[in-house]
């Protein structure tokens, strides 16, 4: 939390109750969150705020590199801490469960794109969609 607070101060931002609450919510989150989930989580820790304030504060945090947008669903933006180690997501198309998965092996492909095309990758996003272990019961595993 201290690193995030320091970053807010260095950008000229104020440390408000909502910003402190957002930092806590993202520190405790085990998956990307929608704005509705963020607002609900804030309420659970005693930070009452409007949807407008949540949107404004999320935009501030994205702009200042504290939170990043994750595009798991075309109709809804999700957010997670920018302090997490780079990872991708497994998204169950049946129950909606989202799990982070680490160990990104795309660095080789990125280097090859730079060597062959001169294209320098600054970031990438890769999500896997399918059925989680519970929803996959009885379907049989791929070999």
DSSP file (Angstrom, degrees, kcal/mol; ACC not computed):
  #  RESIDUE AA STRUCTURE BP1 BP2  ACC     N-H-->O    O-->H-N    N-H-->O    O-->H-N    TCO  KAPPA ALPHA  PHI   PSI    X-CA   Y-CA   Z-CA
    1    1 A X     >        0   0    0      0, 0.0     4,-2.5     0, 0.0     5,-0.2   0.000 360.0 360.0 360.0 -36.8    0.0    0.0    0.0
    2    2 A X  H  >  +     0   0    0      1,-0.2     4,-2.6     2,-0.2     5,-0.2   0.883 360.0  53.0 -61.6 -38.9    2.8    2.4    0.8
    3    3 A X  H  > S+     0   0    0      1,-0.2     4,-1.9     2,-0.2    -1,-0.2   0.904 110.9  46.7 -62.3 -41.1    4.2    2.2   -2.8
    4    4 A X  H  > S+     0   0    0      2,-0.2     4,-2.2     1,-0.2    -2,-0.2   0.906 112.2  49.7 -67.7 -42.3    0.8    3.1   -4.2
    5    5 A X  H  X S+     0   0    0     -4,-2.5     4,-2.4     1,-0.2    -2,-0.2   0.909 110.4  51.0 -63.2 -41.2    0.3    6.0   -1.7
    6    6 A X  H  X S+     0   0    0     -4,-2.6     4,-2.5     1,-0.2    -1,-0.2   0.899 109.2  50.9 -61.5 -41.2    3.8    7.3   -2.6
    7    7 A X  H  X S+     0   0    0     -4,-1.9     4,-1.3     2,-0.2     6,-0.2   0.887 109.2  50.8 -64.9 -39.5    3.0    7.2   -6.3
    8    8 A X  H  <>S+     0   0    0     -4,-2.2     5,-2.5     2,-0.2     3,-0.4   0.940 112.4  46.7 -62.5 -46.9   -0.3    9.1   -5.8
    9    9 A X  H ><5S+     0   0    0     -4,-2.4     3,-1.7     1,-0.2    -2,-0.2   0.910 109.8  53.1 -61.4 -43.0    1.6   11.8   -3.8
   10   10 A X  H 3<5S+     0   0    0     -4,-2.5    -1,-0.2     1,-0.3    -2,-0.2   0.755 105.9  54.5 -67.7 -23.0    4.3   12.1   -6.4
   11   11 A X  T 3<5S-     0   0    0     -4,-1.3    -1,-0.3    -3,-0.4    -2,-0.2   0.443 122.9-106.2 -87.5   1.0    1.7   12.6   -9.2
   12   12 A X  T < 5S+     0   0    0     -3,-1.7    -3,-0.2     1,-0.3    -2,-0.1   0.557  74.7 141.1  87.5   8.3    0.3   15.5   -7.2
   13   13 A X      < -     0   0    0     -5,-2.5    -1,-0.3    -6,-0.2     2,-0.3  -0.445  50.4-118.9 -83.9 157.9   -2.8   13.5   -6.1
   14   14 A X        -     0   0    0     -2,-0.1     2,-1.1    -3,-0.1     5,-0.1  -0.663  20.1-121.2 -92.1 150.9   -4.5   13.7   -2.8
   15   15 A X        +     0   0    0     -2,-0.3     2,-0.2     4,-0.1   -10,-0.0  -0.795  44.3 176.9 -91.5  98.3   -4.8   10.6   -0.5
   16   16 A X     >  -     0   0    0     -2,-1.1     4,-2.5     1,-0.1     5,-0.2  -0.528  44.8-109.3 -98.5 167.3   -8.5   10.4   -0.1
   17   17 A X  H  > S+     0   0    0      1,-0.2     4,-2.4     2,-0.2     5,-0.2   0.891 120.7  52.6 -61.0 -39.9  -10.6    7.8    1.8
   18   18 A X  H  > S+     0   0    0      2,-0.2     4,-2.5     1,-0.2    -1,-0.2   0.909 109.8  47.3 -64.3 -42.4  -11.8    6.4   -1.5
   19   19 A X  H  > S+     0   0    0      2,-0.2     4,-2.3     1,-0.2    -2,-0.2   0.909 112.4  49.1 -67.5 -42.1   -8.2    6.1   -2.9
   20   20 A X  H  X S+     0   0    0     -4,-2.5     4,-2.1     1,-0.2    -1,-0.2   0.924 112.7  49.2 -60.0 -43.5   -7.0    4.4    0.2
   21   21 A X  H  X S+     0   0    0     -4,-2.4     4,-2.8    -5,-0.2    -2,-0.2   0.904 109.4  51.4 -63.1 -42.4  -10.0    2.0    0.0
   22   22 A X  H  X S+     0   0    0     -4,-2.5     4,-2.6     2,-0.2     5,-0.2   0.911 107.9  51.9 -62.4 -42.5   -9.4    1.2   -3.6
   23   23 A X  H  X S+     0   0    0     -4,-2.3     4,-2.0     1,-0.2    -1,-0.2   0.930 112.1  46.8 -59.3 -44.6   -5.8    0.4   -2.9
   24   24 A X  H  X S+     0   0    0     -4,-2.1     4,-1.9     2,-0.2    -2,-0.2   0.924 110.5  52.2 -63.4 -44.9   -6.9   -2.0   -0.2
   25   25 A X  H  X S+     0   0    0     -4,-2.8     4,-1.1     1,-0.2    -2,-0.2   0.922 112.6  44.9 -58.2 -45.3   -9.6   -3.6   -2.4
   26   26 A X  H  < S+     0   0    0     -4,-2.6    55,-0.3     1,-0.2    -1,-0.2   0.829 109.8  55.3 -71.9 -30.8   -7.1   -4.3   -5.2
   27   27 A X  H  < S+     0   0    0     -4,-2.0    -1,-0.2    -5,-0.2    -2,-0.2   0.867 115.0  39.7 -65.3 -34.7   -4.5   -5.6   -2.7
   28   28 A X  H  < S+     0   0    0     -4,-1.9    -2,-0.2    -5,-0.2    -1,-0.2   0.596  91.4 109.0 -91.7 -12.3   -7.1   -8.1   -1.4
   29   29 A X     <  -     0   0    0     -4,-1.1    52,-0.1    -5,-0.2     3,-0.1  -0.407  46.0-168.8 -71.1 138.4   -8.6   -9.0   -4.8
   30   30 A X  S    S+     0   0    0     -2,-0.1    70,-0.3     2,-0.1     2,-0.3   0.277  74.3  23.1-107.3   8.9   -7.9  -12.5   -6.1
   31   31 A X  S    S-     0   0    0     68,-0.1    48,-0.1    48,-0.1    -1,-0.1  -0.970  99.9 -72.3-159.7 163.8   -9.3  -11.8   -9.6
   32   32 A X        -     0   0    0     -2,-0.3     2,-0.4    48,-0.1    48,-0.2  -0.343  53.2-143.0 -60.8 147.6  -10.1   -8.8  -11.8
   33   33 A X  B     -A   79   0A   0     46,-3.0    46,-2.4    -4,-0.1    37,-0.2  -0.889   4.5-134.9-119.9 145.2  -13.0   -6.7  -10.6
   34   34 A X     >  -     0   0    0     -2,-0.4     4,-2.4    44,-0.2     5,-0.2  -0.436  37.0-104.4 -82.7 167.9  -15.8   -4.9  -12.3
   35   35 A X  H  > S+     0   0    0     42,-0.5     4,-2.6     1,-0.2     5,-0.2   0.891 123.8  53.0 -61.9 -38.9  -16.8   -1.4  -11.2
   36   36 A X  H  > S+     0   0    0      1,-0.2     4,-2.3     2,-0.2    -1,-0.2   0.920 110.2  46.9 -62.6 -42.8  -19.9   -2.8   -9.5
   37   37 A X  H  > S+     0   0    0      2,-0.2     4,-2.6     1,-0.2    -2,-0.2   0.882 111.3  52.2 -66.0 -37.5  -17.7   -5.3   -7.6
   38   38 A X  H  X S+     0   0    0     -4,-2.4     4,-2.5     2,-0.2    -2,-0.2   0.935 110.4  47.3 -63.1 -46.1  -15.3   -2.6   -6.7
   39   39 A X  H  X S+     0   0    0     -4,-2.6     4,-2.2     1,-0.2    -2,-0.2   0.915 112.8  49.1 -63.1 -42.4  -18.1   -0.4   -5.3
   40   40 A X  H  X S+     0   0    0     -4,-2.3     4,-1.9     1,-0.2    -1,-0.2   0.919 111.5  49.5 -62.2 -43.7  -19.5   -3.4   -3.3
   41   41 A X  H  X S+     0   0    0     -4,-2.6     4,-1.0     1,-0.2    -2,-0.2   0.882 108.8  52.9 -64.0 -38.6  -16.0   -4.2   -1.9
   42   42 A X  H ><>S+     0   0    0     -4,-2.5     5,-2.9     1,-0.2     3,-0.8   0.931 108.6  50.2 -60.8 -45.2  -15.5   -0.6   -0.9
   43   43 A X  H ><5S+     0   0    0     -4,-2.2     3,-1.5     1,-0.2    -2,-0.2   0.871 104.5  58.4 -60.2 -37.6  -18.8   -0.6    1.0
   44   44 A X  H 3<5S+     0   0    0     -4,-1.9    -1,-0.2     1,-0.3    -2,-0.2   0.755 108.2  45.7 -66.0 -24.3  -17.8   -3.8    2.8
   45   45 A X  T <<5S-     0   0    0     -4,-1.0    -1,-0.3    -3,-0.8    -2,-0.2   0.249 127.5 -97.7-102.8  13.4  -14.7   -2.1    4.2
   46   46 A X  T < 5S+     0   0    0     -3,-1.5     2,-0.8     1,-0.2    -3,-0.2   0.638  83.1 128.6  88.0  14.9  -16.8    1.0    5.2
   47   47 A X      < -     0   0    0     -5,-2.9     2,-0.5    -6,-0.2    -1,-0.2  -0.858  39.5-166.0-105.8  99.6  -16.1    3.3    2.3
   48   48 A X        +     0   0    0     -2,-0.8     2,-0.3    -5,-0.1   -30,-0.1  -0.723  22.7 150.8 -86.9 128.4  -19.4    4.5    1.0
   49   49 A X        -     0   0    0     -2,-0.5     2,-0.1   -10,-0.2    -6,-0.1  -0.982  42.1-106.0-154.1 160.0  -19.2    6.2   -2.5
   50   50 A X     >  -     0   0    0     -2,-0.3     4,-2.1     1,-0.1     5,-0.1  -0.429  33.1-113.0 -84.6 163.3  -21.2    6.8   -5.6
   51   51 A X  H  > S+     0   0    0      1,-0.2     4,-2.8     2,-0.2     5,-0.2   0.875 118.5  57.9 -62.1 -37.1  -20.6    5.0   -8.9
   52   52 A X  H  > S+     0   0    0      1,-0.2     4,-2.5     2,-0.2    -1,-0.2   0.922 106.9  46.9 -59.6 -44.7  -19.5    8.3  -10.4
   53   53 A X  H  > S+     0   0    0      2,-0.2     4,-2.9     1,-0.2     5,-0.2   0.906 110.7  52.2 -64.4 -41.9  -16.7    8.6   -7.8
   54   54 A X  H  X S+     0   0    0     -4,-2.1     4,-2.7     2,-0.2     5,-0.2   0.946 111.4  46.6 -60.9 -47.7  -15.7    5.0   -8.3
   55   55 A X  H  X S+     0   0    0     -4,-2.8     4,-2.5     1,-0.2    -2,-0.2   0.929 113.9  48.6 -58.9 -45.4  -15.4    5.6  -12.1
   56   56 A X  H  X S+     0   0    0     -4,-2.5     4,-2.0    -5,-0.2    -2,-0.2   0.919 114.2  45.1 -62.1 -44.5  -13.4    8.8  -11.5
   57   57 A X  H  X S+     0   0    0     -4,-2.9     4,-2.5     2,-0.2    -1,-0.2   0.876 111.5  52.1 -70.3 -37.2  -11.1    7.2   -9.0
   58   58 A X  H  X S+     0   0    0     -4,-2.7     4,-2.6    -5,-0.2     5,-0.2   0.931 109.7  50.1 -62.6 -44.3  -10.5    4.1  -11.2
   59   59 A X  H  X S+     0   0    0     -4,-2.5     4,-2.6    -5,-0.2    -2,-0.2   0.903 110.6  50.1 -59.9 -41.2   -9.7    6.4  -14.2
   60   60 A X  H  X S+     0   0    0     -4,-2.0     4,-1.7     1,-0.2    -1,-0.2   0.928 112.3  47.1 -60.8 -45.5   -7.2    8.3  -11.9
   61   61 A X  H  <>S+     0   0    0     -4,-2.5     5,-2.9     2,-0.2     6,-1.3   0.858 112.7  48.2 -69.6 -35.2   -5.6    5.1  -10.8
   62   62 A X  H ><5S+     0   0    0     -4,-2.6     3,-1.7     4,-0.2    -1,-0.2   0.944 111.3  50.9 -66.5 -47.7   -5.3    3.7  -14.4
   63   63 A X  H 3<5S+     0   0    0     -4,-2.6    -2,-0.2     1,-0.3    -1,-0.2   0.827 112.8  46.9 -58.6 -33.2   -3.8    7.0  -15.6
   64   64 A X  T 3<5S-     0   0    0     -4,-1.7    -1,-0.3    -5,-0.2    -2,-0.2   0.244 116.4-110.8 -98.1  12.2   -1.2    6.9  -12.8
   65   65 A X  T < 5S+     0   0    0     -3,-1.7    -3,-0.2     2,-0.2    -2,-0.1   0.723  87.6 112.2  72.9  22.7   -0.3    3.2  -13.3
   66   66 A X  S   <S+     0   0    0     -5,-2.9    16,-2.4     1,-0.2    17,-0.5   0.744  81.8  24.8 -94.4 -28.7   -1.8    1.9  -10.1
   67   67 A X  E    S-B   81   0A   0     -6,-1.3     2,-0.4    14,-0.3    -2,-0.2  -0.964  70.9-151.1-134.8 147.7   -4.5   -0.2  -11.7
   68   68 A X  E     -B   80   0A   0     12,-3.0    12,-2.0    -2,-0.3     2,-0.3  -0.941  19.5-117.5-124.0 150.3   -4.8   -1.7  -15.2
   69   69 A X  E     -B   79   0A   0     -2,-0.4     2,-0.5    10,-0.2    10,-0.2  -0.631  24.8-161.1 -81.5 137.2   -7.8   -2.5  -17.3
   70   70 A X  E     -B   78   0A   0      8,-3.1     8,-1.5    -2,-0.3     2,-1.2  -0.987   8.4-149.7-122.1 124.9   -8.3   -6.1  -18.2
   71   71 A X  E     +     0   0A   0     -2,-0.5     6,-0.1     1,-0.2     3,-0.1  -0.704  42.2 140.1 -99.1  85.9  -10.5   -7.0  -21.1
   72   72 A X  E    S+     0   0A   0     -2,-1.2     2,-0.4     4,-0.4    -1,-0.2   0.777  71.0  31.0 -92.1 -32.2  -12.1  -10.3  -20.2
   73   73 A X  E >  S-B   76   0A   0      3,-0.8     3,-1.0    -3,-0.3    -1,-0.2  -0.981  72.0-135.5-130.4 138.9  -15.6   -9.6  -21.6
   74   74 A X  T 3  S+     0   0    0     -2,-0.4    -1,-0.1     1,-0.2     3,-0.1   0.800 105.0  46.2 -64.3 -27.2  -16.6   -7.4  -24.5
   75   75 A X  T 3  S+     0   0    0      1,-0.2     2,-0.4    -3,-0.0    -1,-0.2   0.484 113.7  44.7 -96.1  -2.3  -19.4   -5.8  -22.6
   76   76 A X  E <   - B   0  73A   0     -3,-1.0    -3,-0.8   -42,-0.0    -4,-0.4  -0.975  68.4-138.0-148.3 129.8  -17.7   -5.0  -19.3
   77   77 A X  E     -     0   0A   0     -2,-0.4   -42,-0.5    -6,-0.1     2,-0.3  -0.618  21.7-163.7 -81.5 143.8  -14.3   -3.6  -18.3
   78   78 A X  E     - B   0  70A   0     -8,-1.5    -8,-3.1    -2,-0.3     2,-0.3  -0.874   1.9-154.1-123.9 158.7  -12.5   -5.3  -15.4
   79   79 A X  E     +AB  33  69A   0    -46,-2.4   -46,-3.0    -2,-0.3     2,-0.3  -0.970  13.6 172.6-136.8 148.9   -9.6   -3.9  -13.4
   80   80 A X  E     - B   0  68A   0    -12,-2.0   -12,-3.0    -2,-0.3   -48,-0.1  -0.967  44.6 -74.1-148.4 164.8   -6.8   -5.3  -11.3
   81   81 A X  E >   - B   0  67A   0    -55,-0.3     3,-0.9    -2,-0.3   -14,-0.3  -0.305  28.1-145.4 -60.4 136.8   -3.7   -4.0   -9.5
   82   82 A X  T 3  S+     0   0    0    -16,-2.4   -15,-0.2     1,-0.2    -1,-0.2   0.543  95.2  71.7 -78.0  -7.2   -0.8   -3.0  -11.8
   83   83 A X  T 3  S+     0   0    0    -17,-0.5    -1,-0.2     2,-0.1     2,-0.1   0.513  73.8 107.8 -86.4  -6.0    1.5   -4.3   -9.1
   84   84 A X  S <  S-     0   0    0     -3,-0.9     3,-0.1     1,-0.1     2,-0.1  -0.399  83.4 -99.3 -70.8 149.7    0.7   -7.9   -9.8
   85   85 A X        -     0   0    0      1,-0.1    -1,-0.1    -2,-0.1    -2,-0.1  -0.436  57.2 -83.1 -63.7 142.2    3.3  -10.0  -11.6
   86   86 A X  S    S+     0   0    0     -2,-0.1    17,-0.4    -3,-0.1    18,-0.4  -0.210  71.6 148.2 -51.4 131.7    2.6  -10.3  -15.3
   87   87 A X        -     0   0    0     15,-0.1    15,-0.2    -3,-0.1     2,-0.2  -0.943  37.7-130.1-156.1 173.5    0.0  -13.0  -15.9
   88   88 A X  E     -C  101   0B   0     13,-2.8    13,-2.8    -2,-0.3     2,-0.4  -0.622  27.2-114.4-121.4-177.5   -2.9  -14.1  -18.1
   89   89 A X  E     -Cd 100 127B   0     37,-1.0    39,-3.1    11,-0.2     2,-0.5  -0.944   3.9-147.9-130.8 146.3   -6.4  -15.4  -17.2
   90   90 A X  E     -Cd  99 128B   0      9,-3.0     9,-2.2    -2,-0.4     2,-0.5  -0.957  24.5-166.7-103.7 124.1   -8.5  -18.5  -17.5
   91   91 A X  E     -Cd  98 129B   0     37,-3.3    39,-2.1    -2,-0.5     2,-0.5  -0.956  14.0-141.6-120.1 118.3  -12.1  -17.6  -18.0
   92   92 A X  E  >  - d   0 130B   0      5,-2.8     4,-1.2    -2,-0.5    39,-0.2  -0.661   5.2-157.8 -78.9 124.1  -14.9  -20.2  -17.6
   93   93 A X  T  4 S+     0   0    0     37,-3.6    -1,-0.1    -2,-0.5    38,-0.1   0.578  88.2  47.0 -78.2  -9.2  -17.6  -19.6  -20.2
   94   94 A X  T  4 S+     0   0    0     36,-0.4    -1,-0.1     3,-0.1    37,-0.1   0.894 128.5  14.1 -96.4 -54.3  -20.1  -21.4  -18.1
   95   95 A X  T  4 S-     0   0    0      2,-0.1    -2,-0.1     0, 0.0    36,-0.1   0.584  94.8-121.9-101.9 -11.7  -19.9  -20.1  -14.6
   96   96 A X     <  +     0   0    0     -4,-1.2    -3,-0.1     1,-0.2     0, 0.0   0.476  51.7 160.3  86.3   1.7  -17.7  -17.0  -15.1
   97   97 A X        -     0   0    0     -6,-0.1    -5,-2.8     1,-0.0     2,-0.4  -0.295  23.1-158.2 -58.4 139.5  -14.9  -18.1  -12.8
   98   98 A X  E     -C   91   0B   0     -7,-0.2     2,-0.4   -66,-0.1    -7,-0.2  -0.989  11.7-179.6-125.3 129.4  -11.6  -16.2  -13.5
   99   99 A X  E     -C   90   0B   0     -9,-2.2    -9,-3.0    -2,-0.4     2,-0.3  -0.983  24.3-127.8-127.5 140.1   -8.2  -17.5  -12.5
  100  100 A X  E     -C   89   0B   0     -2,-0.4     2,-0.4   -70,-0.3   -11,-0.2  -0.615  21.9-165.6 -80.6 145.4   -4.8  -15.9  -13.0
  101  101 A X  E     -C   88   0B   0    -13,-2.8   -13,-2.8    -2,-0.3     2,-0.0  -0.983   5.6-165.6-135.6 124.1   -2.1  -18.0  -14.7
  102  102 A X        +     0   0    0     -2,-0.4   -15,-0.1   -15,-0.2   -16,-0.0  -0.093  52.0  82.0 -93.9-167.2    1.5  -17.0  -14.6
  103  103 A X        -     0   0    0    -17,-0.4    -1,-0.1     1,-0.2     2,-0.1   0.915  59.5-161.5  76.6  44.9    4.6  -18.1  -16.5
  104  104 A X        -     0   0    0    -18,-0.4     3,-0.2     1,-0.1    -1,-0.2  -0.384  12.3-174.2 -62.4 129.5    4.1  -16.1  -19.7
  105  105 A X        +     0   0    0      1,-0.1     3,-0.4    -2,-0.1     4,-0.4   0.008  54.8 102.7-113.4  26.3    6.2  -17.5  -22.5
  106  106 A X     >  +     0   0    0      1,-0.2     4,-2.5     2,-0.1     5,-0.2   0.524  51.1  91.8 -89.3  -4.5    5.6  -14.9  -25.1
  107  107 A X  H  > S+     0   0    0      1,-0.2     4,-2.4    -3,-0.2    -1,-0.2   0.881  85.9  52.9 -57.9 -39.3    9.0  -13.1  -24.7
  108  108 A X  H  > S+     0   0    0     -3,-0.4     4,-2.2     2,-0.2    -1,-0.2   0.919 110.0  47.0 -61.9 -44.6   10.5  -15.3  -27.5
  109  109 A X  H  > S+     0   0    0     -4,-0.4     4,-2.4     1,-0.2    -2,-0.2   0.907 111.1  52.1 -64.6 -41.8    7.7  -14.4  -29.9
  110  110 A X  H  X S+     0   0    0     -4,-2.5     4,-1.8     1,-0.2    11,-0.2   0.911 110.3  48.5 -60.9 -42.6    8.0  -10.7  -29.0
  111  111 A X  H  X S+     0   0    0     -4,-2.4     4,-2.5     1,-0.2    -1,-0.2   0.892 110.5  51.4 -64.6 -39.7   11.8  -10.8  -29.7
  112  112 A X  H  X S+     0   0    0     -4,-2.2     4,-2.9     2,-0.2     5,-0.3   0.902 107.5  52.5 -64.8 -40.9   11.2  -12.6  -33.0
  113  113 A X  H  X>S+     0   0    0     -4,-2.4     4,-2.4     1,-0.2     6,-1.3   0.885 111.1  47.9 -61.8 -38.0    8.7   -9.9  -34.1
  114  114 A X  H  X5S+     0   0    0     -4,-1.8     4,-1.6     4,-0.2    -2,-0.2   0.936 114.1  45.6 -68.8 -45.0   11.2   -7.2  -33.3
  115  115 A X  H  <5S+     0   0    0     -4,-2.5    -2,-0.2     1,-0.2    -1,-0.2   0.924 123.3  34.3 -62.4 -45.2   14.0   -9.1  -35.2
  116  116 A X  H  <5S+     0   0    0     -4,-2.9    -2,-0.2    -5,-0.2    -3,-0.2   0.828 137.6  14.6 -83.0 -33.3   11.8   -9.8  -38.3
  117  117 A X  H  <5S-     0   0    0     -4,-2.4    -3,-0.2    -5,-0.3    -2,-0.2   0.492  91.5-119.2-123.1  -8.3    9.6   -6.7  -38.4
  118  118 A X     << +     0   0    0     -4,-1.6     2,-0.7    -5,-0.6    -4,-0.2   0.658  64.2 144.8  74.2  14.3   11.1   -4.1  -36.2
  119  119 A X        -     0   0    0     -6,-1.3     2,-0.7    -9,-0.1    -1,-0.3  -0.786  37.4-156.0 -92.3 116.9    8.0   -4.1  -34.0
  120  120 A X        -     0   0    0     -2,-0.7     2,-0.4    -3,-0.1    -9,-0.1  -0.836  10.6-142.4 -96.3 115.8    8.8   -3.6  -30.4
  121  121 A X        +     0   0    0     -2,-0.7     3,-0.1   -11,-0.2    -7,-0.0  -0.611  20.6 179.2 -76.5 128.4    6.0   -5.0  -28.1
  122  122 A X        -     0   0    0      1,-0.4     2,-0.3    -2,-0.4    -1,-0.2   0.662  69.1 -13.8-101.9 -23.3    5.4   -2.8  -25.1
  123  123 A X        -     0   0    0      2,-0.0    -1,-0.4     0, 0.0     2,-0.3  -0.963  60.4-164.1-167.2 162.1    2.6   -4.9  -23.6
  124  124 A X        -     0   0    0     -2,-0.3     2,-0.4    -3,-0.1   -18,-0.0  -0.970   8.9-147.1-149.5 165.3    0.3   -7.8  -24.5
  125  125 A X        +     0   0    0     -2,-0.3     2,-0.4     2,-0.0   -37,-0.1  -1.000  16.4 173.0-137.3 134.1   -2.9   -9.4  -23.3
  126  126 A X        +     0   0    0     -2,-0.4   -37,-1.0   -39,-0.2     2,-0.4  -0.952   3.6 178.7-145.5 121.2   -3.8  -13.1  -23.6
  127  127 A X  E     -d   89   0B   0     -2,-0.4     2,-0.5   -39,-0.2   -37,-0.2  -0.931  18.4-142.9-123.6 148.2   -6.8  -14.7  -22.1
  128  128 A X  E     -d   90   0B   0    -39,-3.1   -37,-3.3    -2,-0.4     2,-0.4  -0.946  15.1-163.1-112.9 128.4   -8.0  -18.4  -22.3
  129  129 A X  E     +d   91   0B   0     -2,-0.5     2,-0.3   -39,-0.2   -37,-0.2  -0.911  38.8  88.1-114.4 137.7  -11.7  -19.2  -22.5
  130  130 A X  E    S-d   92   0B   0    -39,-2.1   -37,-3.6    -2,-0.4   -36,-0.4  -0.871  75.4 -37.1 175.9-141.8  -13.2  -22.6  -21.8
  131  131 A X        -     0   0    0     -2,-0.3   -39,-0.1   -39,-0.2     5,-0.0  -0.953  48.0-132.5-118.8 131.7  -14.6  -24.6  -18.9
  132  132 A X     >  -     0   0    0     -2,-0.4     4,-1.7     1,-0.1     5,-0.1  -0.167  39.7 -93.0 -70.0 173.2  -13.2  -24.6  -15.4
  133  133 A X  T  4 S+     0   0    0      1,-0.2     4,-0.2     2,-0.2    -1,-0.1   0.859 125.9  48.4 -60.6 -38.1  -12.6  -28.0  -13.6
  134  134 A X  T >4 S+     0   0    0      1,-0.2     3,-1.1     2,-0.2    -1,-0.2   0.926 115.3  42.9 -68.7 -44.2  -16.0  -27.9  -12.0
  135  135 A X  T 34 S+     0   0    0      1,-0.2    -1,-0.2     3,-0.0    -2,-0.2   0.690 109.7  60.1 -74.1 -17.8  -17.9  -27.1  -15.2
  136  136 A X  T >X S+     0   0    0     -4,-1.7     3,-2.3     2,-0.1     4,-0.6   0.424  73.3 134.9 -89.8  -0.4  -15.8  -29.6  -17.1
  137  137 A X  T <4 S+     0   0    0     -3,-1.1    -3,-0.1     1,-0.3    -5,-0.0  -0.249  78.2   6.7 -54.9 128.8  -16.9  -32.6  -15.0
  138  138 A X  T 34 S+     0   0    0      1,-0.1    -1,-0.3     0, 0.0    -2,-0.1   0.364 103.1  99.4  82.9  -6.3  -17.7  -35.6  -17.1
  139  139 A X  T <4 S-     0   0    0     -3,-2.3    -2,-0.2     1,-0.1    -1,-0.1   0.781  86.3-121.5 -82.9 -26.5  -16.5  -33.9  -20.4
  140  140 A X     <  -     0   0    0     -4,-0.6     2,-0.2     2,-0.0    -1,-0.1   0.207  23.6 -89.8  94.1 141.5  -13.1  -35.7  -20.4
  141  141 A X        -     0   0    0      1,-0.1     2,-0.2     2,-0.0     0, 0.0  -0.568  35.0-116.1 -87.3 147.4   -9.7  -34.1  -20.3
  142  142 A X              0   0    0     -2,-0.2    -1,-0.1     1,-0.1    -2,-0.0  -0.538 360.0 360.0 -74.7 146.6   -7.7  -33.2  -23.4
  143  143 A X              0   0    0     -2,-0.2    -1,-0.1     0, 0.0    -2,-0.0   0.401 360.0 360.0-111.5 360.0   -4.5  -35.1  -23.9
